[in-house]
């Protein structure tokens, strides 16, 4: 009986010790009552501004080459050499292809020989004419002999001119057996191969000039009246991310599409490094309407949330989500509508990981509130 009591006391003491250790571990792992659930998140902020702007309407267009041409052969012939492929860069005057010119080569040699023969005969007739002229002056021969010599000289002179023209024509035909690039650009398509017969005017290669490029944007008729040649606009391209390009309107085409009621607007963009390719989707921002005052927030303040866009506003040290709608873009700032006011602090760094009501710690000195 005493042994049983001793065992009971020992087991009871060990159980109490285990309960004490578990309580200590639980108290260390969990926050005490009244403690805030999450630590403050460090963020960077900027202020909402009220500025006078002109509304900008986003529209979609396409990149096109500045110049597009389909080079063709001026003469018919058999292709003996093709010097370019799709994607090649060419300079003005570079050979694209050559046609068989063996027959022309023979004809040119023949024409040169005939010309040299005619020049020799003309030179002899010239000497004879001058000799007859001197004899007539001394009345040693009749006038008719001099006139015959003069006629022969003039006839051979004209024959020489004719043969020179024949030679020049043959040389021109020989030169046209080589089709050259009319300007510097890129080969985007070849239309022939070695061994193929090309008819006169047959296509050889399609060339693009891509510096600069032209962006064609169909503008709805309700906005076309506010767009003028020479206006500067901002453009972005889906393939190039957030990179911003500056373009100049070079033409507002006065012929509209009756189905869509849009008018083509041509925008010129420099493309020195070649990032813009014909066929790319372009997003252009056109300034339309009268100046107005509107709220602007930094672009980095807007985050995607579900199916919409949200800006986190700082209220009493906490992040409060404000649903917004984007109305326009103005460089690094965006025109929005929502429960925002001039001077509100909005999160621009660290907003991707915030949740509603989370406490925040502002890094650096907050921007000064705007003067009223």
C-alpha positions as CSV (number, residue, x, y, z in Angstrom):
1,X,0.0,0.0,0.0
2,X,2.8,2.4,0.9
3,X,4.6,1.5,-2.4
4,X,1.4,2.4,-4.3
5,X,1.1,5.8,-2.6
6,X,4.8,6.5,-3.4
7,X,4.2,5.7,-7.1
8,X,1.1,7.8,-7.2
9,X,2.9,10.8,-5.7
10,X,5.8,10.5,-8.2
11,X,3.5,10.3,-11.3
12,X,1.6,13.3,-10.0
13,X,4.7,15.4,-9.6
14,X,5.9,14.5,-13.2
15,X,2.5,15.4,-14.6
16,X,2.6,18.8,-12.9
17,X,6.1,19.5,-14.3
18,X,4.9,18.7,-17.9
19,X,1.9,20.9,-17.6
20,X,4.1,23.8,-16.4
21,X,6.5,23.4,-19.4
22,X,3.6,23.2,-21.9
23,X,2.1,26.4,-20.4
24,X,5.5,28.2,-20.8
25,X,5.9,27.1,-24.4
26,X,2.3,28.2,-25.2
27,X,2.9,31.6,-23.7
28,X,6.1,32.1,-25.7
29,X,4.6,31.0,-29.0
30,X,1.4,33.0,-28.9
31,X,1.0,36.8,-28.4
32,X,-0.4,37.9,-25.1
33,X,-3.9,39.2,-24.9
34,X,-4.3,42.7,-26.3
35,X,-1.2,42.5,-28.5
36,X,-1.6,43.6,-32.2
37,X,-1.8,40.7,-34.6
38,X,0.7,41.8,-37.3
39,X,3.8,44.0,-37.3
40,X,3.8,47.3,-39.1
41,X,4.9,47.0,-42.7
42,X,7.5,49.5,-44.1
43,X,6.2,51.4,-47.1
44,X,7.0,54.5,-49.2
45,X,4.3,57.1,-49.9
46,X,3.5,60.0,-52.1
47,X,0.6,62.5,-52.1
48,X,-2.4,62.8,-54.3
49,X,-2.3,66.0,-56.4
50,X,-4.9,68.2,-58.0
51,X,-3.6,69.4,-61.4
52,X,-4.9,71.1,-64.5
53,X,-4.7,68.7,-67.4
54,X,-6.1,68.0,-70.9
55,X,-8.0,64.7,-71.1
56,X,-6.1,62.0,-72.9
57,X,-8.0,59.2,-74.6
58,X,-6.2,55.8,-75.2
59,X,-6.6,54.4,-78.7
60,X,-5.2,51.3,-80.3
61,X,-3.2,51.3,-83.6
62,X,-0.6,49.3,-85.5
63,X,3.0,49.9,-86.4
64,X,3.7,50.1,-90.1
65,X,7.0,50.7,-92.1
66,X,7.8,54.2,-93.0
67,X,8.3,53.0,-96.6
68,X,7.3,49.7,-98.2
69,X,8.1,48.7,-101.7
70,X,8.1,45.6,-103.9
71,X,11.2,45.8,-106.1
72,X,10.8,44.4,-109.6
73,X,12.9,43.6,-112.6
74,X,12.8,46.0,-115.5
75,X,13.7,43.3,-118.0
76,X,12.8,39.6,-118.5
77,X,15.4,37.0,-117.9
78,X,16.7,33.9,-116.0
79,X,17.8,34.4,-112.4
80,X,21.4,33.4,-112.1
81,X,22.2,34.8,-108.6
82,X,20.1,35.8,-105.6
83,X,22.0,37.8,-103.0
84,X,19.5,38.3,-100.2
85,X,17.2,36.4,-97.9
86,X,14.3,37.4,-95.6
87,X,15.5,39.5,-92.7
88,X,18.7,40.8,-94.4
89,X,19.6,44.5,-94.0
90,X,20.5,46.2,-97.3
91,X,22.0,49.5,-98.2
92,X,20.9,51.7,-101.1
93,X,22.3,50.3,-104.3
94,X,23.1,46.8,-103.0
95,X,22.5,44.0,-105.5
96,X,19.4,41.9,-104.8
97,X,19.6,39.5,-107.7
98,X,21.2,39.1,-111.2
99,X,19.7,37.9,-114.5
100,X,21.5,36.1,-117.2
101,X,23.3,38.7,-119.4
102,X,25.5,36.5,-121.7
103,X,23.7,37.5,-124.9
104,X,23.8,41.2,-124.0
105,X,27.6,40.8,-123.3
106,X,28.1,39.6,-126.9
107,X,25.9,42.4,-128.3
108,X,27.9,45.0,-126.4
109,X,31.2,43.7,-127.8
110,X,29.7,43.8,-131.3
111,X,28.4,47.3,-130.8
112,X,31.8,48.5,-129.5
113,X,33.6,47.1,-132.5
114,X,31.1,48.7,-134.9
115,X,31.5,52.1,-133.1
116,X,35.3,51.9,-133.3
117,X,35.0,51.1,-137.0
118,X,32.7,54.0,-137.6
119,X,35.0,56.4,-135.7
120,X,37.9,55.3,-137.8
121,X,36.0,55.9,-141.0
122,X,34.8,59.3,-139.7
123,X,38.4,60.3,-138.9
124,X,39.5,59.3,-142.5
125,X,36.6,61.3,-143.9
126,X,37.5,64.3,-141.8
127,X,41.1,64.3,-143.2
128,X,39.8,63.9,-146.8
129,X,37.3,66.7,-146.3
130,X,40.1,69.0,-145.0
131,X,42.3,68.0,-148.0
132,X,39.6,68.8,-150.5
133,X,38.9,72.1,-148.8
134,X,42.5,73.2,-149.2
135,X,42.5,72.1,-152.9
136,X,39.3,74.0,-153.6
137,X,40.9,77.1,-152.1
138,X,43.7,76.8,-154.7
139,X,41.2,75.9,-157.4
140,X,43.0,72.6,-157.9
141,X,39.8,70.5,-157.8
142,X,36.2,71.1,-158.5
143,X,33.8,72.2,-155.8
144,X,31.8,68.9,-156.2
145,X,34.7,66.9,-154.9
146,X,34.8,68.9,-151.7
147,X,31.0,68.6,-151.2
148,X,31.2,64.9,-151.6
149,X,33.9,64.7,-149.0
150,X,31.9,66.9,-146.6
151,X,28.8,64.8,-147.1
152,X,30.7,61.6,-146.3
153,X,32.1,63.2,-143.1
154,X,28.7,64.2,-141.9
155,X,27.1,60.9,-142.7
156,X,29.9,59.0,-140.8
157,X,29.5,61.5,-137.9
158,X,25.8,60.6,-137.6
159,X,26.6,56.9,-137.9
160,X,29.0,57.3,-135.0
161,X,26.3,59.0,-132.9
162,X,23.8,56.2,-133.7
163,X,26.3,53.5,-132.7
164,X,27.1,55.3,-129.5
165,X,23.4,55.3,-128.7
166,X,23.1,51.6,-129.5
167,X,26.0,50.9,-127.2
168,X,24.5,53.0,-124.4
169,X,21.2,51.2,-124.7
170,X,22.8,47.8,-124.5
171,X,24.8,48.9,-121.5
172,X,21.6,50.1,-119.8
173,X,20.0,46.8,-120.5
174,X,23.0,45.0,-119.1
175,X,22.9,47.1,-115.9
176,X,19.2,46.4,-115.5
177,X,20.0,42.7,-115.4
178,X,21.1,43.5,-111.8
179,X,18.2,44.4,-109.6
180,X,19.4,46.8,-106.8
181,X,17.9,48.1,-103.6
182,X,16.3,51.5,-104.1
183,X,16.9,52.5,-100.5
184,X,18.4,51.2,-97.3
185,X,16.1,48.9,-95.3
186,X,15.2,45.3,-94.5
187,X,14.2,42.5,-96.8
188,X,11.0,41.1,-95.5
189,X,10.1,38.8,-98.4
190,X,11.8,37.3,-101.5
191,X,9.7,36.5,-104.6
192,X,12.1,34.6,-106.8
193,X,14.8,31.9,-106.7
194,X,17.9,31.0,-108.8
195,X,16.9,29.3,-112.0
196,X,13.5,31.0,-112.1
197,X,12.4,33.0,-115.2
198,X,11.3,36.6,-114.4
199,X,9.0,38.4,-116.7
200,X,9.5,42.1,-117.3
201,X,8.1,43.8,-114.2
202,X,8.2,40.6,-112.2
203,X,8.6,40.9,-108.4
204,X,12.0,40.3,-106.8
205,X,11.9,41.3,-103.1
206,X,9.8,43.3,-100.7
207,X,11.7,46.0,-98.7
208,X,10.8,47.9,-95.5
209,X,12.2,51.1,-94.1
210,X,11.8,50.9,-90.3
211,X,13.6,54.0,-89.1
212,X,11.5,55.9,-88.6
213,X,8.2,53.9,-88.4
214,X,4.7,55.0,-88.9
215,X,1.9,54.2,-86.4
216,X,-1.6,54.2,-87.9
217,X,-4.4,54.8,-85.4
218,X,-8.1,54.8,-86.3
219,X,-9.6,57.7,-84.4
220,X,-13.4,57.9,-83.8
221,X,-15.1,60.7,-85.5
222,X,-16.2,62.4,-82.2
223,X,-12.5,63.0,-81.4
224,X,-11.0,63.7,-84.8
225,X,-11.8,67.4,-84.6
226,X,-9.4,67.9,-81.7
227,X,-6.4,66.3,-83.3
228,X,-4.0,68.3,-85.5
229,X,-0.9,67.7,-87.5
230,X,2.2,68.4,-85.5
231,X,0.7,67.4,-82.1
232,X,3.0,65.3,-79.9
233,X,1.5,62.1,-78.3
234,X,2.7,59.3,-76.0
235,X,2.7,55.7,-77.1
236,X,3.3,52.3,-75.5
237,X,3.6,48.9,-77.0
238,X,2.4,45.7,-75.4
239,X,5.6,43.9,-76.6
240,X,7.8,46.5,-74.9
241,X,6.2,46.7,-71.5
242,X,6.0,50.1,-69.8
243,X,8.5,51.8,-72.1
244,X,7.1,55.2,-73.2
245,X,7.6,56.6,-76.7
246,X,7.1,60.1,-78.0
247,X,5.5,60.5,-81.5
248,X,4.4,63.3,-83.8
249,X,1.2,63.3,-85.8
250,X,2.2,63.8,-89.4
251,X,-1.2,63.3,-91.1
252,X,-4.9,63.2,-90.4
253,X,-6.5,61.4,-93.3
254,X,-9.8,63.1,-94.3
255,X,-11.3,59.9,-95.6
256,X,-13.1,57.8,-92.9
257,X,-14.2,54.2,-92.7
258,X,-18.0,54.2,-93.1
259,X,-18.4,51.0,-91.2
260,X,-16.5,52.0,-88.0
261,X,-16.8,55.8,-88.4
262,X,-13.1,56.2,-87.7
263,X,-10.4,58.3,-89.5
264,X,-6.7,57.1,-89.9
265,X,-4.2,59.2,-88.0
266,X,-0.5,58.7,-88.9
267,X,2.1,59.1,-86.2
268,X,5.9,59.3,-86.9
269,X,8.3,57.6,-84.4
270,X,12.1,57.3,-84.4
271,X,13.3,53.8,-84.3
272,X,17.1,54.0,-84.2
273,X,17.7,50.9,-82.1
274,X,15.0,49.0,-84.0
275,X,12.7,47.9,-81.1
276,X,9.6,48.7,-83.1
277,X,8.5,46.1,-85.7
278,X,5.8,46.5,-88.3
279,X,2.7,44.8,-87.1
280,X,3.1,45.5,-83.4
281,X,0.1,46.7,-81.3
282,X,0.4,50.3,-80.3
283,X,-1.5,52.1,-77.6
284,X,-1.6,55.9,-78.2
285,X,-2.8,58.6,-75.9
286,X,-4.4,61.5,-77.7
287,X,-5.1,64.8,-75.9
288,X,-8.6,65.9,-76.5
289,X,-11.0,68.4,-75.0
290,X,-10.5,71.5,-72.8
291,X,-8.2,71.8,-69.8
292,X,-9.7,70.6,-66.5
293,X,-8.7,70.1,-62.8
294,X,-8.4,66.4,-61.8
295,X,-6.9,64.2,-59.2
296,X,-3.6,62.5,-60.1
297,X,-1.8,59.6,-58.3
298,X,1.6,58.1,-59.1
299,X,1.4,55.1,-61.5
300,X,3.1,52.9,-58.8
301,X,0.2,53.6,-56.4
302,X,-2.3,51.6,-58.5
303,X,-2.4,47.9,-57.9
304,X,-4.6,45.2,-59.3
305,X,-7.0,43.6,-56.9
306,X,-9.5,41.0,-58.1
307,X,-11.1,42.4,-61.2
308,X,-10.4,46.0,-60.5
309,X,-7.7,48.5,-59.4
310,X,-7.0,49.7,-55.9
311,X,-5.0,52.5,-54.2
312,X,-3.9,52.1,-50.6
313,X,-4.5,55.3,-48.6
314,X,-2.9,55.9,-45.3
315,X,-5.5,56.7,-42.5
316,X,-4.4,56.8,-38.9
317,X,-1.2,54.7,-39.7
318,X,-3.2,52.0,-41.4
319,X,-3.5,51.0,-45.1
320,X,-7.1,51.6,-46.3
321,X,-7.9,50.2,-49.8
322,X,-9.7,52.6,-52.1
323,X,-11.2,51.2,-55.3
324,X,-10.4,53.5,-58.3
325,X,-11.0,53.8,-62.0
326,X,-8.3,55.0,-64.3
327,X,-9.5,57.9,-66.5
328,X,-6.2,58.9,-68.2
329,X,-2.4,58.8,-68.1
330,X,-0.1,61.7,-67.8
331,X,3.5,60.4,-67.8
332,X,4.3,58.9,-64.4
333,X,0.9,59.9,-62.9
334,X,-2.6,58.7,-63.6
335,X,-6.0,60.4,-63.5
336,X,-8.3,58.4,-61.3
337,X,-11.8,58.6,-59.8
338,X,-12.5,57.2,-56.3
339,X,-12.6,58.2,-52.6
340,X,-9.4,60.3,-52.7
341,X,-8.7,63.9,-52.0
342,X,-5.9,66.3,-52.7
343,X,-3.0,65.7,-50.2
344,X,-3.9,62.2,-49.3
345,X,-0.9,59.9,-48.7
346,X,-0.9,56.8,-50.9
347,X,1.4,53.9,-50.9
348,X,3.8,53.6,-53.9
349,X,6.3,51.0,-52.6
350,X,5.2,47.9,-50.6
351,X,1.6,48.0,-51.6
352,X,1.6,44.6,-53.3
353,X,1.7,42.8,-49.9
354,X,-0.7,44.9,-47.9
355,X,-4.1,43.8,-46.6
356,X,-7.0,46.1,-45.5
357,X,-6.4,47.8,-42.2
358,X,-2.8,46.7,-41.8
359,X,-0.5,49.0,-39.9
360,X,2.3,50.6,-41.9
361,X,5.5,52.3,-41.1
362,X,6.4,55.2,-43.5
363,X,10.0,55.1,-44.7
364,X,11.7,58.5,-44.9
365,X,10.1,61.8,-44.5
366,X,6.5,62.0,-45.8
367,X,5.9,64.6,-48.6
368,X,4.8,68.0,-47.4
369,X,1.0,68.5,-47.7
370,X,0.1,70.8,-50.7
371,X,-0.6,74.4,-50.0
372,X,-4.3,75.4,-50.1
